[in-house]
C-alpha cells in the first residue's frame, strides 16, 4: 500500500525529471529515491518511468498516478490546516427538535451556508433526550434541545424561548386547567420529548393522570389526529404558522408555569468545533 512519502516521490520525479533533482527537492539521497521508486513499481506491477539520456520520462500510468497524488497532497494540506487553524467546513452533524427544524432553524442555517460555503450540514431531528445522548456519544457535533438535563460534560447556550399552547378539535370548550382535559387522549412524541414532559407534569400538578397517551411520529400526525377528534396536543406556538390556514383546530393557552420553554444549543465540553463556533456567532448576532 502506498503512503504519503510515495506520493511525494512520484510528484517530485514527474516535475523534476530526474532522480538527482527529485532527491534534492525531497532532501534525500538519490539511492533512497531509486529504491522507493523500485518498490512502488513492484507494488503496482507496472513501469512508471522510461529512462532516456539521464531523464526520467513518465509513462501514462505515472501521469495518472501523478494527478491523483496532487489531489491527495491537497487533501493532506487541507486537513493539516484545519487541525492547526480550524476553519468552518466539511461535515456538520447537527441535531434539533422537530418543531425547531421547521420554524427557527431555516434562517440561521441559511446564513451559515452563505458565510461558509464548504460546510455540509447533516440535520437529525429527535427528542431532547435522544439528541443529548447523541452529542455525548460523539454522534452529533451539537444539538438544539429543550429542558436539557444537567450534565457536566455539556456546554450550553440559551437560544430561543417558546410559548407552548394546547390544541384541540374545533368546537372544543375553553381549556382553563388540566381538569378540562380529563378523559382526553394526549397525542405526544415518544418518551424523552420535553413538550410531552411539560404536559404530563401539568397533569401531575393537579393530581391527575392522563387518560391515555398516543405516541405520534410528527407534528403533522399530531395535528391530523387532533383535528379529527382523536385527542389533544401541546405544541410551540410558532409551529402553527407553518401549517396552511385556516387551522382545523382550536388553540388554547397552556395555563401553566411550564408554558414557556427555553431551547438551548448544547455541545460537548472541549468539543467546540469550528462549525459549531460559526453557528454560535450567527445565533449571537
C-alpha positions in Angstrom: 0.0 0.0 0.0 1.4 3.4 -1.0 2.0 6.1 1.7 2.4 9.8 1.7 6.2 9.6 1.0 5.5 7.5 -2.1 3.1 10.2 -3.5 5.6 12.9 -2.8 8.3 10.9 -4.6 6.1 10.5 -7.7 5.3 14.2 -7.8 9.0 15.1 -7.4 10.1 12.7 -10.2 7.4 13.9 -12.7 8.0 17.6 -12.0 11.9 17.4 -11.9 12.5 14.7 -14.5 15.5 13.1 -12.7 16.5 11.1 -9.7 19.1 13.6 -8.6 16.7 16.6 -8.9 13.9 14.7 -7.1 16.3 13.8 -4.3 17.3 17.4 -3.9 13.6 18.5 -3.7 12.8 15.9 -1.1 16.1 16.3 0.9 17.0 12.7 0.3 20.0 10.9 -1.2 19.5 9.7 -4.8 19.8 6.0 -3.8 16.8 6.4 -1.5 14.7 7.8 -4.3 15.7 5.0 -6.6 14.9 2.3 -4.0 11.5 3.9 -3.3 10.6 4.1 -7.0 11.5 0.4 -7.5 9.3 -0.5 -4.5 6.4 1.5 -5.9 6.7 -0.1 -9.4 7.0 -3.5 -7.8 3.8 -2.9 -5.7 1.8 -1.7 -8.7 3.3 -4.2 -11.2 4.0 -1.6 -13.8 6.7 0.7 -15.2 6.2 4.3 -14.2 9.2 5.9 -15.9 11.3 5.3 -19.0 15.0 6.2 -18.7 16.3 8.2 -21.6 19.5 10.3 -21.6 19.5 10.6 -17.8 16.0 11.8 -17.9 13.0 10.0 -16.4 10.1 10.2 -18.8 6.7 9.4 -17.0 4.5 6.8 -18.6 0.8 7.2 -19.0 0.4 5.2 -15.7 2.8 7.6 -14.0 0.8 10.6 -15.3 -2.4 9.2 -13.9 -0.7 8.4 -10.6 0.7 12.0 -10.5 -2.7 13.6 -10.9 -4.1 11.6 -8.1 -1.1 12.3 -5.9 -1.6 16.0 -6.4 -5.2 15.7 -5.2 -4.2 13.5 -2.2 -1.5 16.0 -1.1 -4.0 18.8 -1.4 -6.4 16.9 0.9 -3.5 16.3 3.4 -2.6 20.0 3.4 -6.2 21.0 4.0 -6.6 18.5 6.8 -3.4 19.8 8.5 -4.5 23.4 8.1 -7.9 22.8 9.6 -6.4 21.0 12.6 -3.7 23.6 13.2 -6.0 26.6 12.4 -9.6 25.3 12.4 -11.9 26.9 9.9 -15.6 26.1 9.3 -16.1 23.5 6.6 -16.9 19.8 6.0 -19.4 17.7 7.7 -21.5 19.4 10.4 -23.7 16.9 12.3 -26.4 18.9 13.9 -29.4 17.8 15.9 -32.7 19.7 16.6 -36.2 19.2 17.9 -38.7 18.6 15.1 -40.5 21.9 15.8 -37.2 23.8 15.8 -36.2 22.4 12.4 -39.5 23.7 10.9 -39.6 27.1 12.5 -36.5 28.7 13.9 -33.6 26.9 12.1 -34.0 27.7 8.4 -32.8 31.3 8.8 -29.6 30.7 10.8 -28.7 27.6 8.8 -29.2 29.6 5.5 -26.9 32.3 6.9 -24.3 29.6 7.9 -24.3 28.3 4.3 -24.0 31.8 2.9 -21.0 32.6 5.1 -19.3 29.2 4.9 -19.8 27.5 1.6 -17.7 24.5 2.5 -20.0 23.4 5.3 -22.1 20.3 4.7 -24.9 20.2 7.3 -26.4 16.8 8.3 -29.6 17.6 10.3 -31.1 15.0 12.6 -34.3 15.5 14.4 -35.4 13.8 17.6 -36.4 14.2 21.3 -34.3 16.2 23.7 -33.1 13.1 25.5 -32.1 11.3 22.3 -30.3 14.4 20.9 -28.3 15.0 24.2 -27.3 11.3 24.2 -26.1 11.7 20.6 -24.0 14.7 21.4 -22.4 12.9 24.4 -21.7 9.8 22.3 -20.0 11.9 19.6 -22.7 11.1 17.0 -23.6 14.8 16.8 -21.4 17.8 17.0 -24.1 20.0 18.6 -27.9 20.0 19.1 -30.9 22.3 19.8 -32.8 20.9 22.7 -35.3 22.0 25.4 -35.1 21.1 29.0 -31.6 19.6 28.6 -30.6 17.6 31.6 -27.8 18.9 33.8 -24.6 17.2 32.8 -21.0 18.4 33.5 -19.9 17.1 30.1 -22.1 19.6 28.2 -21.7 23.2 27.4 -24.9 25.1 26.6 -26.2 28.4 25.2 -29.8 29.6 25.6 -31.0 30.4 22.1 -34.8 30.7 21.8 -37.8 30.9 24.1 -41.0 29.3 23.0 -44.6 29.6 24.3 -46.4 26.3 24.4 -50.2 26.1 23.5 -52.8 23.4 23.7 -54.6 22.4 20.6 -57.9 20.6 20.4 -60.5 19.8 17.8 -62.6 22.6 16.5 -65.6 23.4 18.9 -63.8 22.1 22.0 -64.8 24.1 25.1 -62.2 26.5 26.5 -59.4 24.9 28.4 -58.5 26.6 31.7 -57.0 23.8 33.7 -56.0 20.1 33.4 -59.4 19.2 34.8 -60.9 20.3 31.5 -58.9 17.6 29.7 -59.9 14.6 31.9 -60.7 11.6 29.8 -58.9 13.0 26.7 -56.1 11.2 24.9 -52.9 13.1 24.7 -51.2 13.0 21.3 -47.5 13.2 22.0 -44.0 12.3 20.8 -42.2 9.3 22.3 -40.7 9.3 25.8 -37.9 11.9 26.1 -39.8 14.7 24.5 -39.6 17.9 26.6 -43.0 19.2 25.5 -44.6 15.9 26.5 -42.9 16.1 29.9 -44.3 19.6 30.4 -47.8 18.4 29.6 -47.8 15.3 31.8 -46.2 17.3 34.6 -49.1 19.8 34.4 -51.5 16.9 35.0 -49.5 15.7 37.9 -49.6 19.2 39.5 -53.4 18.8 39.5 -53.2 15.3 41.0 -54.4 13.9 37.7 -53.2 11.2 35.3 -53.7 11.5 31.5 -56.5 9.1 30.4 -54.3 7.8 27.6 -51.1 8.6 25.7 -50.9 8.1 21.9 -47.3 8.4 20.6 -47.1 10.1 17.2 -44.1 10.5 14.9 -44.5 14.1 13.7 -46.4 17.3 14.3 -48.3 16.7 11.1 -49.5 13.5 12.6 -50.4 15.2 15.9 -52.3 18.0 14.0 -54.2 15.5 11.9 -55.2 13.4 14.9 -56.3 16.5 16.9 -58.3 17.9 14.0 -60.1 14.5 13.6 -61.0 14.5 17.3 -58.6 11.7 18.3 -57.2 13.7 21.2 -55.4 16.9 22.3 -51.8 18.0 21.9 -49.3 20.6 23.0 -47.1 22.4 20.5 -44.8 25.5 20.3 -47.0 28.4 19.2 -44.7 29.4 16.2 -45.2 26.0 14.8 -48.8 26.7 14.0 -47.8 29.3 11.4 -46.1 26.7 9.3 -49.4 24.9 8.6 -51.9 26.1 5.9 -54.6 28.4 7.2 -57.3 28.2 8.4 -56.2 25.8 11.1 -58.7 22.9 11.6 -58.1 23.1 15.4 -58.8 25.3 18.4 -55.8 26.9 20.1 -55.9 27.3 23.9 -53.4 29.0 26.3 -51.4 26.5 28.2 -52.2 27.9 31.7 -49.1 26.6 33.4 -45.8 27.8 34.8 -44.3 25.4 32.3 -45.9 27.1 29.3 -42.7 28.9 28.4 -39.7 26.8 27.4 -36.1 27.7 26.5 -34.3 26.0 23.7 -30.5 25.6 24.1 -27.7 24.7 21.8 -25.6 22.1 23.5 -22.2 20.6 22.7 -19.5 18.6 24.4 -17.1 20.4 26.7 -13.7 20.7 24.9 -15.6 19.6 21.8 -16.4 23.0 20.3 -15.7 22.6 16.6 -15.1 25.4 14.1 -18.6 24.7 12.6 -20.3 24.9 15.9 -18.4 28.1 16.7 -19.6 29.6 13.4 -23.2 28.7 14.2 -22.9 30.3 17.6 -21.6 33.5 16.1 -24.7 33.7 13.8 -27.1 33.0 16.6 -25.4 35.7 18.7 -25.5 38.3 16.0 
